[in-house]
Amino acid sequence: MPSKPRKPAKLDKNKRVRAIARERVGAPKPAFAIPEKAKRAKPKHKKPVTADHEDR
């Protein structure tokens, strides 16, 4: 049995207006800066203790 054809998506006027506005003005500026990944990411696993670190 053949499957039913998909219904076309409803036209969302608000989305269309926002898309046109974004084209004209550009993307909105971020509210805050995202820090670099190296600064914000914590290691999942601690590094194993080696011989040179034991005497400290």
VMD Tcl script that builds the backbone (N, CA, C; Angstrom):
set m [mol new atoms 168]
animate dup $m
set s [atomselect $m all]
$s set {name element resname resid chain x y z} {
  {N N MET 1 A 0.850 -1.179 0.000}
  {CA C MET 1 A 0.000 0.000 0.000}
  {C C MET 1 A 0.896 1.242 0.000}
  {N N PRO 2 A 0.704 2.158 -0.932}
  {CA C PRO 2 A 1.552 3.355 -0.984}
  {C C PRO 2 A 1.247 4.292 0.187}
  {N N SER 3 A 2.299 4.948 0.655}
  {CA C SER 3 A 2.109 5.863 1.786}
  {C C SER 3 A 1.473 7.163 1.313}
  {N N LYS 4 A 0.820 7.841 2.262}
  {CA C LYS 4 A 0.153 9.097 1.929}
  {C C LYS 4 A 1.187 10.179 1.662}
  {N N PRO 5 A 0.943 11.033 0.697}
  {CA C PRO 5 A 1.889 12.135 0.477}
  {C C PRO 5 A 1.821 13.122 1.643}
  {N N ARG 6 A 2.964 13.742 1.949}
  {CA C ARG 6 A 3.020 14.686 3.058}
  {C C ARG 6 A 2.243 15.950 2.749}
  {N N LYS 7 A 1.643 16.512 3.794}
  {CA C LYS 7 A 0.960 17.791 3.658}
  {C C LYS 7 A 2.013 18.888 3.551}
  {N N PRO 8 A 1.798 19.882 2.732}
  {CA C PRO 8 A 2.759 20.988 2.712}
  {C C PRO 8 A 2.706 21.756 4.040}
  {N N ALA 9 A 3.841 22.245 4.497}
  {CA C ALA 9 A 3.900 22.959 5.775}
  {C C ALA 9 A 3.109 24.256 5.673}
  {N N LYS 10 A 2.444 24.608 6.778}
  {CA C LYS 10 A 1.686 25.857 6.796}
  {C C LYS 10 A 2.657 27.026 6.754}
  {N N LEU 11 A 2.271 28.074 6.076}
  {CA C LEU 11 A 3.096 29.263 5.983}
  {C C LEU 11 A 2.983 30.045 7.288}
  {N N ASP 12 A 4.123 30.278 7.934}
  {CA C ASP 12 A 4.148 31.022 9.184}
  {C C ASP 12 A 4.559 32.455 8.869}
  {N N LYS 13 A 3.615 33.379 8.956}
  {CA C LYS 13 A 3.881 34.770 8.584}
  {C C LYS 13 A 4.926 35.412 9.500}
  {N N ASN 14 A 4.850 35.119 10.806}
  {CA C ASN 14 A 5.808 35.714 11.741}
  {C C ASN 14 A 7.233 35.298 11.410}
  {N N LYS 15 A 7.442 34.013 11.109}
  {CA C LYS 15 A 8.777 33.537 10.762}
  {C C LYS 15 A 9.275 34.228 9.502}
  {N N ARG 16 A 8.401 34.388 8.540}
  {CA C ARG 16 A 8.785 35.012 7.264}
  {C C ARG 16 A 9.183 36.474 7.483}
  {N N VAL 17 A 8.411 37.199 8.295}
  {CA C VAL 17 A 8.710 38.607 8.568}
  {C C VAL 17 A 10.040 38.731 9.302}
  {N N ARG 18 A 10.277 37.869 10.278}
  {CA C ARG 18 A 11.546 37.904 11.018}
  {C C ARG 18 A 12.728 37.605 10.108}
  {N N ALA 19 A 12.564 36.658 9.195}
  {CA C ALA 19 A 13.636 36.309 8.271}
  {C C ALA 19 A 13.972 37.496 7.369}
  {N N ILE 20 A 12.965 38.196 6.896}
  {CA C ILE 20 A 13.193 39.368 6.049}
  {C C ILE 20 A 13.892 40.460 6.845}
  {N N ALA 21 A 13.483 40.657 8.109}
  {CA C ALA 21 A 14.103 41.678 8.958}
  {C C ALA 21 A 15.566 41.336 9.224}
  {N N ARG 22 A 15.855 40.059 9.449}
  {CA C ARG 22 A 17.249 39.646 9.684}
  {C C ARG 22 A 18.110 39.909 8.461}
  {N N GLU 23 A 17.553 39.689 7.276}
  {CA C GLU 23 A 18.296 39.967 6.044}
  {C C GLU 23 A 18.644 41.448 5.955}
  {N N ARG 24 A 17.716 42.293 6.332}
  {CA C ARG 24 A 17.936 43.738 6.219}
  {C C ARG 24 A 18.910 44.258 7.276}
  {N N VAL 25 A 18.701 43.864 8.520}
  {CA C VAL 25 A 19.455 44.425 9.637}
  {C C VAL 25 A 20.713 43.615 9.940}
  {N N GLY 26 A 20.637 42.307 9.775}
  {CA C GLY 26 A 21.738 41.433 10.142}
  {C C GLY 26 A 21.375 40.660 11.394}
  {N N ALA 27 A 22.242 39.734 11.753}
  {CA C ALA 27 A 21.977 38.897 12.928}
  {C C ALA 27 A 22.060 39.736 14.190}
  {N N PRO 28 A 21.239 39.450 15.213}
  {CA C PRO 28 A 21.313 40.218 16.455}
  {C C PRO 28 A 22.634 39.968 17.173}
  {N N LYS 29 A 23.110 40.972 17.885}
  {CA C LYS 29 A 24.358 40.848 18.627}
  {C C LYS 29 A 24.120 39.975 19.859}
  {N N PRO 30 A 25.118 39.186 20.265}
  {CA C PRO 30 A 24.920 38.337 21.446}
  {C C PRO 30 A 24.804 39.169 22.715}
  {N N ALA 31 A 24.055 38.671 23.677}
  {CA C ALA 31 A 23.862 39.375 24.944}
  {C C ALA 31 A 25.131 39.350 25.783}
  {N N PHE 32 A 25.929 38.262 25.660}
  {CA C PHE 32 A 27.176 38.161 26.415}
  {C C PHE 32 A 28.163 37.345 25.599}
  {N N ALA 33 A 29.439 37.526 25.876}
  {CA C ALA 33 A 30.478 36.808 25.151}
  {C C ALA 33 A 30.632 35.400 25.717}
  {N N ILE 34 A 30.824 34.424 24.847}
  {CA C ILE 34 A 31.035 33.052 25.274}
  {C C ILE 34 A 32.538 32.857 25.445}
  {N N PRO 35 A 32.993 32.424 26.636}
  {CA C PRO 35 A 34.438 32.246 26.854}
  {C C PRO 35 A 34.999 31.136 25.981}
  {N N GLU 36 A 36.313 31.174 25.757}
  {CA C GLU 36 A 36.958 30.145 24.946}
  {C C GLU 36 A 36.761 28.785 25.591}
  {N N LYS 37 A 36.729 27.754 24.769}
  {CA C LYS 37 A 36.454 26.417 25.278}
  {C C LYS 37 A 37.529 25.959 26.268}
  {N N ALA 38 A 38.786 26.330 26.027}
  {CA C ALA 38 A 39.870 25.912 26.918}
  {C C ALA 38 A 39.659 26.461 28.321}
  {N N LYS 39 A 39.096 27.645 28.445}
  {CA C LYS 39 A 38.887 28.263 29.751}
  {C C LYS 39 A 37.673 27.695 30.477}
  {N N ARG 40 A 36.627 27.345 29.739}
  {CA C ARG 40 A 35.390 26.912 30.385}
  {C C ARG 40 A 35.300 25.397 30.561}
  {N N ALA 41 A 36.036 24.618 29.745}
  {CA C ALA 41 A 35.916 23.159 29.808}
  {C C ALA 41 A 36.797 22.595 30.907}
  {N N LYS 42 A 36.212 21.751 31.735}
  {CA C LYS 42 A 36.964 21.088 32.783}
  {C C LYS 42 A 37.270 19.667 32.306}
  {N N PRO 43 A 38.409 19.102 32.682}
  {CA C PRO 43 A 38.732 17.743 32.216}
  {C C PRO 43 A 37.780 16.715 32.819}
  {N N LYS 44 A 37.428 15.722 32.017}
  {CA C LYS 44 A 36.529 14.672 32.506}
  {C C LYS 44 A 37.231 13.761 33.498}
  {N N HIS 45 A 38.523 13.511 33.241}
  {CA C HIS 45 A 39.283 12.601 34.091}
  {C C HIS 45 A 40.530 13.320 34.570}
  {N N LYS 46 A 40.868 13.109 35.856}
  {CA C LYS 46 A 42.087 13.710 36.373}
  {C C LYS 46 A 43.282 12.984 35.777}
  {N N LYS 47 A 44.374 13.731 35.582}
  {CA C LYS 47 A 45.581 13.112 35.047}
  {C C LYS 47 A 46.205 12.245 36.133}
  {N N PRO 48 A 46.754 11.086 35.752}
  {CA C PRO 48 A 47.361 10.201 36.757}
  {C C PRO 48 A 48.603 10.848 37.368}
  {N N VAL 49 A 48.841 10.528 38.635}
  {CA C VAL 49 A 49.993 11.068 39.355}
  {C C VAL 49 A 51.240 10.366 38.845}
  {N N THR 50 A 52.259 11.166 38.503}
  {CA C THR 50 A 53.514 10.580 38.019}
  {C C THR 50 A 54.579 10.718 39.088}
  {N N ALA 51 A 55.742 10.111 38.870}
  {CA C ALA 51 A 56.822 10.078 39.857}
  {C C ALA 51 A 57.357 11.466 40.176}
  {N N ASP 52 A 57.466 12.337 39.194}
  {CA C ASP 52 A 58.032 13.663 39.450}
  {C C ASP 52 A 57.102 14.558 40.265}
  {N N HIS 53 A 55.818 14.234 40.358}
  {CA C HIS 53 A 54.887 15.046 41.139}
  {C C HIS 53 A 54.770 14.573 42.596}
  {N N GLU 54 A 55.227 13.376 42.908}
  {CA C GLU 54 A 55.073 12.826 44.257}
  {C C GLU 54 A 55.911 13.564 45.301}
  {N N ASP 55 A 57.112 14.052 44.935}
  {CA C ASP 55 A 57.996 14.648 45.913}
  {C C ASP 55 A 57.620 16.098 46.243}
  {N N ARG 56 A 56.607 16.653 45.669}
  {CA C ARG 56 A 56.200 18.040 45.937}
  {C C ARG 56 A 55.333 18.148 47.140}
}
mol reanalyze $m
mol bondsrecalc $m
mol representation Tube
mol addrep $m
